[in-house]
Amino acid sequence: MVSERVTDLGVEDVLDAVETWHAERTECDIAIFVAAAHFADLHHPDSRRAGSGRVLAGRERGVSLGGPGTPTVLEFAPAELAARIGTSPYAGRVLVADALDTRHRLPRLWGAGVRG
């Protein structure tokens, strides 16, 4: 168990461990942010629409989560992503919207972010 190992550490070792864990968490947060944008790409409405392009009543449709210039996403995709990372459907929607907004509307910030 991690907590038992931590309580055995001295001051410098605790600080070294925290620094390492923080760097790892930051790297994981960046990976999840990039994955959210990619997941949205994989769930573009055109990826599942067949034939005439009509959307039948009750069928999942494309929604715009981000600001102007961001692609649409199938409406249930953010909830699916949220479930896998243990957060609410709303938080998943916000994560996907933020990732798409950053990538499509703030490309310099996106580039800096993905580089860490």
N, C-alpha and C positions, 0 to 999 in steps of 0.2 A: 504494500500500500504506500502511495506517495507521501501521505502525511506523516507516516512513521519515519520514513527516510529523511524528510525535511527536518524533523525535530532533532535529529542526530547531528545536524550540520552546525558549524561555527559561523561567525559573522561573515567572513570573506566568502566562505563556501555558499552561504545563503544568497549573498549578493551575486555571485557568479551564476548560480542556478537560476535566479530570477531573471537575470539579464539574458541568459540562454533561452529560457522559456518565453520571455517576451518577444525575442527575435523570431522564434519558431511560430508563435501565435500571429505575429504580424505577417509572416510569410503565408500562413494558412488563410488569414483574412483576405490577403491579396488574391490568393488562388480561388477562394470562394467568390469574390467579386467578379473576377474574370470568368469563372464558370457560370455565374448568373447571366452574364451577357451572352455567352455561348449557348446556354440552355435556351435562352429566348430565341436565338437564331435557329435552333433546332425545332422550335415550336412556333415558327412563323405560320400564319394562316394558310399560305400557299402550299405548305408542306403536307397538308392533309386534305385539302379540298380537291375533289374529283369532278370530272365532267364539266358541267355548265358553270361551276363556281357558286351555285346557289347554296345557301345555308338553310338547312331544314329547321323547322321550329324545334326548340329544345336542344339543338346541337351546339357544341362549343363553337364560339365565334372569335374573331380577332378583335382585340381591344388595344387601344393606345394607352400605355402606362406612363410613358415619358412625355417630354415636351415636344414642340414642333421639330420635325426632322428625325424623330426616332421611329423605328419600325414597330408595326403591330405584333402582338403576341397572342397565341391562343389563350383564352381567358382563364383556364384552370391550371396552366403550366406553373405559375408562381406558387400556387398552393401545393403542388406536387414537390417542388423544390423545397419549400418551407418545411414540409413534413419530414423530409430526409435530413434536415439540419436541426430539427427539434424546435421550430419556432412557429408562430401563428401564420395563417394564410395572409393576413394583412402585412406582416413583417416581410414575408416572401415577396409580396407584390411591391413593397417599397424597395427592397433589395434589387429586384429586377429593374424597376424604374430608375433607380439611382445608377445602376451599372449602364443601362442604355443611354441615359442622359449624359453620363460622363464620357462614354465612348463616342457618341454621335455629336454631342454639342460642345464638349470640352476636350478635344483630342489631345491638346498638350498636357492637360492634367491627367488624362488617361495614360498617356505614354510615361509620364513621371511615376504614376501610381503602379503600373505594371512592372516598372523597373525597381520598385521598392523604395 
